Amino acid sequence: MESKRSSAPPRYRRYPLQRMSRPGLATVLLVALLHALAWHCLLPAWQGEDEPWHFELCELVSRGHVPRGGHEVELATWTREPHALGEVLRRFPGLERDEAAELQREIAASMHCARWPERVDFAPYIAAPASYAGYAPGYSAATQPPLAYLAGGAWLAGFDPHTLEARLCVLRGLSLVWFLVTCLAVCEAARAWFRDDRVALAAGLTAALLPFHARQAAIVTNDALATALGALACWSAARVQRGAPFGWSFASLVACVAAALWTKTTSAALLVLLPLAPLLRTEAAPQLRRRGALLGALCAAALATGAWFAWRSYHSPALPASFATASERLATGARASSWSELWSTLVGRTGWNTRGFAPWVERALLAVPLVLALGLARFAYLDPRSRGVLALCTALVAAQALLVALRGVGSARYALPMLAPLACLCVLGARGLRAESGQRRWIALLAAYALAFGVLVLWRSQWLELGT
């Protein structure tokens, strides 16, 4: 009897998604772990941007204090106390002033012992700091969304080391965990998008070897969790796009985007994934794609509205106070100096972004993205089937770049939520130049660059030049 062909509607067709091979994942994990541990060994205490402030909030949460919306603080407090202390008291309504001030004094003393002013070029030297407000006036992390600090506080409470420096190391260990999760998620996102283990392996190794990303594994920062959630969101979006069961994959996408918005404001560009992933879904009828895109747009609007009101309650400086302020920020972000700073931090810097390669080296390295762009164009020409995914990755990176410009501050860590599509574009650009040999050479060059940065920038500027 002749078998009948399946006539199931597009709703029930499933694309045979495959995971990355275990040896490939193990390779990425090993390389990422070794690179991260090298950073842990070489990076002195408090050398991540805003690390003292991020540590402070995690420490307060580990003591049982819960960050809430912006609590009203008397005007006399703002005129009497340092800015950083006033922000913390506003964010933690039940926190006693003496406890908060004592913690800031302990952190300042630890920064002084770690020779922080000698390792950061803009830092003033203070003989006996009473608070870290003297080192960087106006800095505070108390206006940031709370998820990273809730996770960090719970992690710290589970270990409960005694000294301040040991507690800092424990919290840096959590950043290492987020770094490994990011590298694995980048692998899986590339595998789902391009259905090629070699591309996935190279993308994961790219994420593991980039110095500006590996630095996040060795500092206390909410960027580490935001980057991990961004990579997980891209993986979920790739699964939605490639025909995985819609319910679970779309729910995981919404959850990752929501968690990212509750972690850092620079994750806002992830909202574009919610309508785009269902709209580009393979093996689905046009009507179902339109319905999915509408659902994604509604979810994005709801999350954006909730995030806006939450960020306002935290007094987040990321939200412009007026249209004029937004226009001024955009004009600042569009300047050549802002993009130059973005490129410098993307190449890699340390010492709160004050120390890196010589300017002529950074300018010479501009040839790398230009060559990769040519290779990417050639790859798109030779492989028409990949053009849709390439366009999506390019659009995601462009959306994140626009968000960085809207902040008015050029810093590579603000681009990290879109690390997965960025890594894919780099790998395929190298592959477009010389097929698989170009891909292998890209990883080899990136590994050599990571080693050179660790020796010539990190070790030299943070240890050798200080005579230690």
Kinemage of the C-alpha trace (Angstrom):
@kinemage 1
@onewidth
@group {chain A} dominant
@subgroup {mainchain}
@vectorlist {calphas} color= white
{ca met a 1} P 0.000 0.000 0.000
{ca glu a 2} L 1.456 3.361 -0.998
{ca ser a 3} L 2.319 5.492 2.006
{ca lys a 4} L 0.665 8.852 2.242
{ca arg a 5} L 2.745 11.972 2.468
{ca ser a 6} L 2.295 14.036 5.584
{ca ser a 7} L 0.028 16.999 5.019
{ca ala a 8} L 0.510 18.575 8.428
{ca pro a 9} L 0.075 22.337 8.348
{ca pro a 10} L 3.168 24.519 8.765
{ca arg a 11} L 2.263 25.067 12.415
{ca tyr a 12} L 3.280 21.488 13.241
{ca arg a 13} L 6.422 21.183 11.143
{ca arg a 14} L 9.553 20.999 13.228
{ca tyr a 15} L 13.027 21.823 12.046
{ca pro a 16} L 15.556 19.189 13.228
{ca leu a 17} L 17.634 21.513 15.390
{ca gln a 18} L 20.910 20.013 16.564
{ca arg a 19} L 23.098 21.084 19.446
{ca met a 20} L 26.792 21.824 19.254
{ca ser a 21} L 28.969 18.704 19.599
{ca arg a 22} L 30.347 17.944 23.064
{ca pro a 23} L 34.022 18.058 21.975
{ca gly a 24} L 33.405 21.486 20.445
{ca leu a 25} L 31.735 22.800 23.595
{ca ala a 26} L 34.532 21.340 25.726
{ca thr a 27} L 37.133 23.093 23.570
{ca val a 28} L 35.388 26.446 23.919
{ca leu a 29} L 34.986 25.968 27.678
{ca leu a 30} L 38.658 25.075 28.140
{ca val a 31} L 39.945 28.041 26.125
{ca ala a 32} L 37.524 30.423 27.856
{ca leu a 33} L 38.478 29.125 31.295
{ca leu a 34} L 42.225 29.438 30.670
{ca his a 35} L 41.874 32.964 29.276
{ca ala a 36} L 39.649 34.046 32.153
{ca leu a 37} L 41.994 32.587 34.776
{ca ala a 38} L 44.893 34.476 33.191
{ca trp a 39} L 42.921 37.693 33.648
{ca his a 40} L 42.109 36.732 37.241
{ca cys a 41} L 45.820 36.303 37.952
{ca leu a 42} L 46.969 39.501 36.224
{ca leu a 43} L 44.212 42.012 36.996
{ca pro a 44} L 44.729 43.767 40.353
{ca ala a 45} L 41.885 44.450 42.741
{ca trp a 46} L 39.398 47.207 41.888
{ca gln a 47} L 40.689 47.627 38.319
{ca gly a 48} L 37.360 47.091 36.573
{ca glu a 49} L 35.379 50.215 35.722
{ca asp a 50} L 33.000 51.030 38.573
{ca glu a 51} L 34.029 47.798 40.347
{ca pro a 52} L 34.008 49.305 43.866
{ca trp a 53} L 30.415 50.490 43.398
{ca his a 54} L 29.190 47.175 41.976
{ca phe a 55} L 30.899 45.334 44.821
{ca glu a 56} L 29.300 47.648 47.374
{ca leu a 57} L 25.771 46.854 46.219
{ca cys a 58} L 26.422 43.090 46.168
{ca glu a 59} L 27.907 43.324 49.660
{ca leu a 60} L 24.861 45.181 50.987
{ca val a 61} L 22.504 42.604 49.463
{ca ser a 62} L 24.529 39.777 51.044
{ca arg a 63} L 23.923 41.442 54.424
{ca gly a 64} L 20.169 41.262 53.924
{ca his a 65} L 19.452 44.720 52.507
{ca val a 66} L 17.136 44.799 49.489
{ca pro a 67} L 17.435 47.510 46.807
{ca arg a 68} L 14.096 49.127 46.087
{ca gly a 69} L 12.977 52.013 43.939
{ca gly a 70} L 14.413 55.457 44.528
{ca his a 71} L 13.702 56.263 48.180
{ca glu a 72} L 13.307 59.941 48.973
{ca val a 73} L 16.290 61.364 50.844
{ca glu a 74} L 16.238 64.705 52.634
{ca leu a 75} L 17.970 67.598 50.915
{ca ala a 76} L 20.204 68.042 53.947
{ca thr a 77} L 21.609 64.562 53.352
{ca trp a 78} L 22.675 65.467 49.810
{ca thr a 79} L 24.383 68.656 50.967
{ca arg a 80} L 26.071 66.939 53.922
{ca glu a 81} L 27.065 63.535 52.503
{ca pro a 82} L 29.155 62.516 49.479
{ca his a 83} L 27.151 61.830 46.331
{ca ala a 84} L 27.881 58.077 46.354
{ca leu a 85} L 26.678 57.720 49.950
{ca gly a 86} L 23.489 59.668 49.266
{ca glu a 87} L 22.686 57.462 46.262
{ca val a 88} L 23.110 54.285 48.327
{ca leu a 89} L 20.915 55.614 51.139
{ca arg a 90} L 18.239 56.499 48.585
{ca arg a 91} L 18.353 53.025 47.017
{ca phe a 92} L 18.368 51.081 50.324
{ca pro a 93} L 15.705 52.704 52.540
{ca gly a 94} L 16.423 50.538 55.611
{ca leu a 95} L 20.190 51.016 55.498
{ca glu a 96} L 21.803 52.902 58.370
{ca arg a 97} L 24.098 55.733 57.418
{ca asp a 98} L 26.929 54.531 59.672
{ca glu a 99} L 26.945 51.055 58.115
{ca ala a 100} L 27.016 52.437 54.569
{ca ala a 101} L 29.753 54.954 55.391
{ca glu a 102} L 31.889 52.313 57.114
{ca leu a 103} L 31.657 49.989 54.101
{ca gln a 104} L 32.741 52.799 51.794
{ca arg a 105} L 35.702 53.567 54.069
{ca glu a 106} L 36.747 49.899 54.009
{ca ile a 107} L 36.555 49.786 50.214
{ca ala a 108} L 38.553 53.017 49.932
{ca ala a 109} L 41.234 51.622 52.248
{ca ser a 110} L 41.426 48.434 50.180
{ca met a 111} L 41.738 50.499 46.982
{ca his a 112} L 44.564 52.452 48.591
{ca cys a 113} L 46.393 49.255 49.611
{ca ala a 114} L 45.979 47.893 46.068
{ca arg a 115} L 47.713 51.063 44.752
{ca trp a 116} L 44.614 52.043 42.807
{ca pro a 117} L 45.707 55.675 42.220
{ca glu a 118} L 48.988 54.467 40.688
{ca arg a 119} L 47.210 52.130 38.277
{ca val a 120} L 44.504 54.540 37.058
{ca asp a 121} L 45.812 57.586 35.239
{ca phe a 122} L 43.022 60.012 36.140
{ca ala a 123} L 42.921 59.076 39.843
{ca pro a 124} L 44.097 61.587 42.456
{ca tyr a 125} L 46.410 60.436 45.227
{ca ile a 126} L 44.805 60.592 48.681
{ca ala a 127} L 47.012 59.766 51.673
{ca ala a 128} L 44.238 58.483 53.965
{ca pro a 129} L 40.959 58.165 52.052
{ca ala a 130} L 37.832 58.430 54.186
{ca ser a 131} L 35.576 57.373 51.304
{ca tyr a 132} L 36.032 56.311 47.713
{ca ala a 133} L 34.060 59.407 46.703
{ca gly a 134} L 37.370 61.267 46.708
{ca tyr a 135} L 38.823 58.939 44.084
{ca ala a 136} L 36.012 59.351 41.560
{ca pro a 137} L 33.461 62.008 42.608
{ca gly a 138} L 29.973 61.541 41.212
{ca tyr a 139} L 30.359 57.814 40.500
{ca ser a 140} L 27.717 55.396 41.792
{ca ala a 141} L 26.071 52.129 40.754
{ca ala a 142} L 23.011 52.663 42.944
{ca thr a 143} L 20.960 53.824 39.941
{ca gln a 144} L 21.445 50.526 38.068
{ca pro a 145} L 18.751 47.800 37.742
{ca pro a 146} L 19.013 45.272 40.590
{ca leu a 147} L 19.193 41.731 39.148
{ca ala a 148} L 22.999 41.461 38.982
{ca tyr a 149} L 23.311 42.653 42.583
{ca leu a 150} L 20.621 40.291 43.851
{ca ala a 151} L 22.441 37.389 42.178
{ca gly a 152} L 25.829 38.611 43.410
{ca gly a 153} L 24.583 39.106 46.957
{ca ala a 154} L 23.092 35.601 47.072
{ca trp a 155} L 26.336 34.141 45.663
{ca leu a 156} L 28.438 36.027 48.213
{ca ala a 157} L 26.212 35.009 51.126
{ca gly a 158} L 26.651 31.356 50.146
{ca phe a 159} L 30.447 31.549 50.566
{ca asp a 160} L 30.773 34.253 53.242
{ca pro a 161} L 34.556 34.869 53.232
{ca his a 162} L 35.877 37.122 55.980
{ca thr a 163} L 38.192 39.698 54.398
{ca leu a 164} L 37.089 42.326 51.914
{ca glu a 165} L 39.648 41.197 49.335
{ca ala a 166} L 38.483 37.580 49.606
{ca arg a 167} L 34.886 38.679 49.107
{ca leu a 168} L 35.963 40.568 45.993
{ca cys a 169} L 37.600 37.394 44.622
{ca val a 170} L 34.441 35.383 45.310
{ca leu a 171} L 32.318 37.885 43.401
{ca arg a 172} L 34.802 37.875 40.541
{ca gly a 173} L 34.273 34.110 40.432
{ca leu a 174} L 30.601 34.700 39.654
{ca ser a 175} L 31.626 36.890 36.716
{ca leu a 176} L 33.714 33.948 35.498
{ca val a 177} L 30.590 31.777 35.556
{ca trp a 178} L 28.662 34.344 33.487
{ca phe a 179} L 31.604 34.496 31.059
{ca leu a 180} L 31.542 30.727 30.492
{ca val a 181} L 27.762 30.782 30.029
{ca thr a 182} L 28.183 33.536 27.437
{ca cys a 183} L 30.740 31.585 25.404
{ca leu a 184} L 28.544 28.467 25.372
{ca ala a 185} L 25.451 30.468 24.396
{ca val a 186} L 27.349 32.156 21.550
{ca cys a 187} L 28.321 28.681 20.305
{ca glu a 188} L 24.750 27.435 20.374
{ca ala a 189} L 23.341 30.587 18.776
{ca ala a 190} L 25.814 30.313 15.892
{ca arg a 191} L 25.008 26.602 15.521
{ca ala a 192} L 21.269 27.301 15.341
{ca trp a 193} L 21.661 30.202 12.931
{ca phe a 194} L 24.134 28.675 10.477
{ca arg a 195} L 23.807 24.903 11.101
{ca asp a 196} L 27.576 24.453 10.938
{ca asp a 197} L 29.699 23.139 13.818
{ca arg a 198} L 32.815 24.823 12.444
{ca val a 199} L 31.191 28.255 12.434
{ca ala a 200} L 29.792 27.627 15.913
{ca leu a 201} L 33.178 26.543 17.270
{ca ala a 202} L 34.916 29.577 15.776
{ca ala a 203} L 32.230 31.941 17.103
{ca gly a 204} L 32.555 30.503 20.607
{ca leu a 205} L 36.347 30.794 20.487
{ca thr a 206} L 36.016 34.382 19.258
{ca ala a 207} L 33.899 35.230 22.296
{ca ala a 208} L 36.401 33.457 24.559
{ca leu a 209} L 39.523 35.132 23.143
{ca leu a 210} L 38.438 38.768 22.744
{ca pro a 211} L 40.377 40.650 25.466
{ca phe a 212} L 37.673 43.259 26.068
{ca his a 213} L 35.185 40.456 26.734
{ca ala a 214} L 37.514 38.238 28.783
{ca arg a 215} L 38.150 41.177 31.106
{ca gln a 216} L 34.506 40.962 32.185
{ca ala a 217} L 35.245 37.498 33.608
{ca ala a 218} L 37.685 38.980 36.122
{ca ile a 219} L 35.822 41.999 37.512
{ca val a 220} L 32.675 42.615 39.532
{ca thr a 221} L 30.254 44.203 37.083
{ca asn a 222} L 26.664 43.925 35.935
{ca asp a 223} L 27.971 43.840 32.348
{ca ala a 224} L 28.942 40.178 32.798
{ca leu a 225} L 25.360 39.083 33.530
{ca ala a 226} L 23.922 41.405 30.865
{ca thr a 227} L 26.274 39.865 28.290
{ca ala a 228} L 25.308 36.325 29.289
{ca leu a 229} L 21.596 37.122 29.088
{ca gly a 230} L 22.119 38.809 25.718
{ca ala a 231} L 23.835 35.687 24.354
{ca leu a 232} L 21.081 33.457 25.774
{ca ala a 233} L 18.449 35.714 24.196
{ca cys a 234} L 20.187 35.419 20.816
{ca trp a 235} L 20.282 31.633 21.198
{ca ser a 236} L 16.555 31.560 21.979
{ca ala a 237} L 15.857 33.879 19.032
{ca ala a 238} L 17.861 31.602 16.733
{ca arg a 239} L 15.803 28.629 17.918
{ca val a 240} L 12.575 30.507 17.248
{ca gln a 241} L 13.813 31.517 13.822
{ca arg a 242} L 14.952 28.010 12.894
{ca gly a 243} L 11.659 26.328 13.712
{ca ala a 244} L 12.025 25.006 17.261
{ca pro a 245} L 8.710 24.459 19.120
{ca phe a 246} L 7.397 27.991 19.313
{ca gly a 247} L 5.923 28.036 22.813
{ca trp a 248} L 9.009 27.133 24.825
{ca ser a 249} L 11.550 28.861 22.602
{ca phe a 250} L 9.594 32.129 22.467
{ca ala a 251} L 8.920 32.026 26.219
{ca ser a 252} L 12.643 31.589 26.896
{ca leu a 253} L 13.371 34.529 24.578
{ca val a 254} L 10.929 36.780 26.445
{ca ala a 255} L 12.350 35.658 29.808
{ca cys a 256} L 15.956 36.363 28.754
{ca val a 257} L 15.106 39.812 27.401
{ca ala a 258} L 13.112 40.694 30.528
{ca ala a 259} L 15.951 39.549 32.799
{ca ala a 260} L 18.471 41.520 30.719
{ca leu a 261} L 16.374 44.691 31.052
{ca trp a 262} L 16.337 44.117 34.822
{ca thr a 263} L 20.147 43.880 34.733
{ca lys a 264} L 21.406 46.789 32.607
{ca thr a 265} L 19.895 49.527 30.476
{ca thr a 266} L 22.270 48.760 27.574
{ca ser a 267} L 20.279 45.552 27.010
{ca ala a 268} L 17.375 47.545 25.542
{ca ala a 269} L 18.416 46.706 21.966
{ca leu a 270} L 17.503 43.061 22.664
{ca leu a 271} L 13.848 44.100 22.390
{ca val a 272} L 14.142 44.020 18.589
{ca leu a 273} L 14.574 40.231 18.780
{ca leu a 274} L 11.006 39.727 20.001
{ca pro a 275} L 9.217 40.679 16.751
{ca leu a 276} L 12.069 39.794 14.369
{ca ala a 277} L 12.609 36.181 15.436
{ca pro a 278} L 8.990 35.050 14.779
{ca leu a 279} L 8.831 37.138 11.593
{ca leu a 280} L 11.869 35.309 10.162
{ca arg a 281} L 10.733 31.879 11.360
{ca thr a 282} L 11.475 29.119 8.843
{ca glu a 283} L 8.991 26.406 7.896
{ca ala a 284} L 6.000 28.509 8.911
{ca ala a 285} L 3.198 29.999 6.863
{ca pro a 286} L 3.274 33.788 6.314
{ca gln a 287} L 0.134 34.220 8.391
{ca leu a 288} L 1.715 32.440 11.363
{ca arg a 289} L 4.858 34.524 11.023
{ca arg a 290} L 2.839 37.732 11.069
{ca arg a 291} L 0.933 36.596 14.149
{ca gly a 292} L 4.173 35.704 15.898
{ca ala a 293} L 5.696 39.059 14.994
{ca leu a 294} L 2.621 40.854 16.357
{ca leu a 295} L 2.871 38.875 19.590
{ca gly a 296} L 6.561 39.729 19.802
{ca ala a 297} L 5.885 43.421 19.209
{ca leu a 298} L 3.272 43.455 21.978
{ca cys a 299} L 5.670 41.723 24.375
{ca ala a 300} L 8.426 44.169 23.437
{ca ala a 301} L 6.132 47.143 24.053
{ca ala a 302} L 5.056 45.761 27.433
{ca leu a 303} L 8.643 45.056 28.521
{ca ala a 304} L 9.853 48.444 27.298
{ca thr a 305} L 7.095 50.233 29.207
{ca gly a 306} L 7.801 48.299 32.391
{ca ala a 307} L 11.537 48.885 32.065
{ca trp a 308} L 11.030 52.612 31.518
{ca phe a 309} L 9.042 53.069 34.724
{ca ala a 310} L 11.403 50.815 36.690
{ca trp a 311} L 14.482 52.698 35.497
{ca arg a 312} L 12.830 56.009 36.331
{ca ser a 313} L 12.161 54.792 39.872
{ca tyr a 314} L 15.895 54.036 40.186
{ca his a 315} L 16.744 57.571 38.948
{ca ser a 316} L 18.751 55.957 36.140
{ca pro a 317} L 20.986 58.483 34.346
{ca ala a 318} L 20.607 56.403 31.171
{ca leu a 319} L 17.152 57.931 30.665
{ca pro a 320} L 17.372 61.437 29.185
{ca ala a 321} L 15.554 64.059 31.216
{ca ser a 322} L 14.239 65.820 28.111
{ca phe a 323} L 14.261 65.721 24.331
{ca ala a 324} L 17.019 68.323 24.329
{ca thr a 325} L 19.151 66.079 26.542
{ca ala a 326} L 18.552 63.121 24.226
{ca ser a 327} L 19.531 65.205 21.203
{ca glu a 328} L 22.670 66.403 22.942
{ca arg a 329} L 23.642 62.836 23.845
{ca leu a 330} L 23.086 61.643 20.293
{ca ala a 331} L 25.214 64.483 18.949
{ca thr a 332} L 27.955 63.586 21.431
{ca gly a 333} L 27.723 59.897 20.571
{ca ala a 334} L 27.970 60.646 16.854
{ca arg a 335} L 31.237 62.537 17.206
{ca ala a 336} L 34.444 61.005 15.926
{ca ser a 337} L 35.963 61.156 19.410
{ca ser a 338} L 33.186 58.952 20.799
{ca trp a 339} L 33.642 56.324 18.073
{ca ser a 340} L 37.398 56.524 18.574
{ca glu a 341} L 36.927 55.759 22.264
{ca leu a 342} L 34.591 52.897 21.374
{ca trp a 343} L 37.242 51.417 19.085
{ca ser a 344} L 40.005 51.878 21.678
{ca thr a 345} L 38.031 49.976 24.307
{ca leu a 346} L 37.045 47.342 21.752
{ca val a 347} L 40.727 46.775 20.970
{ca gly a 348} L 41.288 46.407 24.708
{ca arg a 349} L 42.165 48.649 27.629
{ca thr a 350} L 42.811 48.349 31.335
{ca gly a 351} L 43.221 50.697 34.290
{ca trp a 352} L 39.661 51.991 33.996
{ca asn a 353} L 40.206 52.390 30.225
{ca thr a 354} L 43.251 54.618 30.718
{ca arg a 355} L 45.950 52.212 29.510
{ca gly a 356} L 46.218 50.207 26.322
{ca phe a 357} L 48.219 49.877 23.146
{ca ala a 358} L 49.866 52.936 21.626
{ca pro a 359} L 47.479 55.072 19.521
{ca trp a 360} L 49.258 54.130 16.294
{ca val a 361} L 48.680 50.437 17.051
{ca glu a 362} L 44.971 51.047 17.648
{ca arg a 363} L 44.732 52.962 14.370
{ca ala a 364} L 46.565 50.208 12.489
{ca leu a 365} L 44.124 47.640 13.859
{ca leu a 366} L 41.290 49.493 12.096
{ca ala a 367} L 42.312 47.480 9.035
{ca val a 368} L 40.898 44.345 10.697
{ca pro a 369} L 37.168 45.293 10.561
{ca leu a 370} L 37.624 46.658 7.042
{ca val a 371} L 39.128 43.380 5.806
{ca leu a 372} L 36.466 41.356 7.635
{ca ala a 373} L 33.737 43.489 6.039
{ca leu a 374} L 35.109 42.655 2.593
{ca gly a 375} L 35.178 38.980 3.487
{ca leu a 376} L 31.627 39.168 4.792
{ca ala a 377} L 30.413 40.697 1.530
{ca arg a 378} L 32.164 37.932 -0.410
{ca phe a 379} L 30.650 35.258 1.841
{ca ala a 380} L 27.147 36.675 1.328
{ca tyr a 381} L 27.731 36.669 -2.435
{ca leu a 382} L 28.908 33.044 -2.488
{ca asp a 383} L 26.247 31.715 -0.074
{ca pro a 384} L 22.843 33.284 -0.849
{ca arg a 385} L 21.085 31.032 1.690
{ca ser a 386} L 22.872 32.768 4.561
{ca arg a 387} L 21.965 36.308 3.530
{ca gly a 388} L 18.863 36.484 5.701
{ca val a 389} L 20.707 35.496 8.881
{ca leu a 390} L 23.634 37.748 7.975
{ca ala a 391} L 21.240 40.660 7.544
{ca leu a 392} L 19.696 39.887 10.931
{ca cys a 393} L 23.103 39.760 12.671
{ca thr a 394} L 24.136 43.012 10.994
{ca ala a 395} L 20.884 44.692 12.053
{ca leu a 396} L 21.334 43.537 15.660
{ca val a 397} L 24.888 44.878 15.851
{ca ala a 398} L 23.767 48.158 14.244
{ca ala a 399} L 20.913 48.490 16.763
{ca gln a 400} L 23.350 48.041 19.638
{ca ala a 401} L 25.738 50.583 18.103
{ca leu a 402} L 22.867 53.078 17.856
{ca leu a 403} L 22.048 52.483 21.514
{ca val a 404} L 25.681 53.153 22.452
{ca ala a 405} L 25.532 56.397 20.466
{ca leu a 406} L 22.328 57.399 22.283
{ca arg a 407} L 24.133 57.027 25.616
{ca gly a 408} L 26.711 59.538 24.444
{ca val a 409} L 29.580 57.450 25.864
{ca gly a 410} L 31.754 55.277 23.642
{ca ser a 411} L 32.619 52.085 25.523
{ca ala a 412} L 32.900 48.557 24.141
{ca arg a 413} L 31.253 46.994 27.193
{ca tyr a 414} L 28.009 48.686 26.201
{ca ala a 415} L 28.056 46.642 22.968
{ca leu a 416} L 28.471 43.275 24.712
{ca pro a 417} L 24.757 42.277 24.830
{ca met a 418} L 25.043 41.680 21.061
{ca leu a 419} L 28.272 39.677 21.304
{ca ala a 420} L 26.736 36.603 19.613
{ca pro a 421} L 25.905 38.259 16.256
{ca leu a 422} L 29.166 40.232 16.396
{ca ala a 423} L 31.202 37.029 16.821
{ca cys a 424} L 29.299 35.371 13.964
{ca leu a 425} L 29.987 38.295 11.628
{ca cys a 426} L 33.712 38.213 12.465
{ca val a 427} L 33.954 34.470 11.795
{ca leu a 428} L 32.031 34.573 8.527
{ca gly a 429} L 34.038 37.580 7.385
{ca ala a 430} L 37.227 35.577 7.901
{ca arg a 431} L 35.658 32.573 6.207
{ca gly a 432} L 34.673 34.687 3.225
{ca leu a 433} L 38.321 35.549 2.649
{ca arg a 434} L 39.809 32.054 2.567
{ca ala a 435} L 37.023 29.572 3.334
{ca glu a 436} L 37.888 27.315 6.290
{ca ser a 437} L 41.578 28.261 6.315
{ca gly a 438} L 40.572 31.900 6.827
{ca gln a 439} L 38.441 30.855 9.780
{ca arg a 440} L 41.346 28.951 11.361
{ca arg a 441} L 43.732 31.834 10.758
{ca trp a 442} L 41.294 34.242 12.398
{ca ile a 443} L 41.239 32.155 15.585
{ca ala a 444} L 45.035 31.781 15.539
{ca leu a 445} L 45.530 35.536 15.109
{ca leu a 446} L 42.987 36.273 17.828
{ca ala a 447} L 44.766 33.908 20.232
{ca ala a 448} L 48.100 35.580 19.450
{ca tyr a 449} L 46.521 38.992 19.987
{ca ala a 450} L 45.062 37.937 23.353
{ca leu a 451} L 48.525 36.771 24.442
{ca ala a 452} L 50.157 39.994 23.235
{ca phe a 453} L 47.575 42.106 25.050
{ca gly a 454} L 48.053 40.174 28.277
{ca val a 455} L 51.828 40.641 28.191
{ca leu a 456} L 52.311 44.051 26.567
{ca val a 457} L 49.351 45.881 28.121
{ca leu a 458} L 47.942 44.109 31.161
{ca trp a 459} L 51.118 42.779 32.775
{ca arg a 460} L 53.346 45.668 31.741
{ca ser a 461} L 51.035 48.555 32.700
{ca gln a 462} L 49.570 47.025 35.858
{ca trp a 463} L 52.655 45.353 37.314
{ca leu a 464} L 55.967 45.865 35.495
{ca glu a 465} L 55.811 49.677 35.335
{ca leu a 466} L 55.000 49.798 39.058
{ca gly a 467} L 58.058 47.700 39.897
{ca thr a 468} L 55.999 44.764 41.198
